[in-house]
Amino acid sequence: EAGVVQSPRYKIIEKKQPVAFWCNPISGHNTLYWYLQNLGQGPELLIRYENEEAVDDSQLPKDRFSAERLKGVDSTLKIQPAELGDSAVYLCASSLSGTNSEQYFGPGTRLTVT
Amino acid sequence: AQRVTQPEKLLSVFKGAPVELKCNYSYSGSPELFWYVQYSRQRLQLLLRHISRESIKGFTADLNKGETSFHLKKPFAQEEDSAMYYCALSQLTDKLIFGTGTRLQVFP
């Protein structure tokens, strides 16, 4: 079992450019999460999906961030346009449905915006 | 507002010494508390959760509702315990709120 897969692992872009991150959760996990982790901080939830439905996107900056999980399996997080302050690690996690099920994290994508 | 506080950014101990990583929380309801760990070059993973009331890798954590704390303890630290430790609180909606983390360094 590969666990949660994320790509790319690293991305360097110039400000104002678009960027996309991809996540494939553990097979059978209906719940998918995107977290943002700034340097020296803990992860912060951006969006949570139950199957293909975004059930909590209150922390997603919708002016520049978007996410989709069209078939209820893999997911894409996009930033357009990127800003210097978006430099961070973007983590994807998945879990079985149900309250407080264990979340399994991917390795993350480290984004650097120059 | 819900919040998790880990007051120590870095905790350094020698092998065999006791370890206590502090975690305090603020939450108006009945929280679910977790400890997650990230070893060097590995992904974030669950270490233990308070409802399990179990010891993992020699670590234990007791939820103290009176002091709103969930400190992580181990009587004898090992070098392989060196890692980043995050305390997290979960609301009923599965949203995890993480603290800022404590880096544990165990010297030989």
Interface residues (C-beta under 8 A of the other chain):
Chain A: G3 V4 T31 G40 Q41 G42 P43 E44 L45 R48 V55 D56 L91 S95 T99 N100 S101 E102 Q103 Y104 F105 G106 P107 G108
Chain B: V4 K9 E32 R43 L44 Q45 L46 R49 I51 Y86 A88 S90 L92 T93 D94 K95 L96 I97 F98 G99 T100 G101
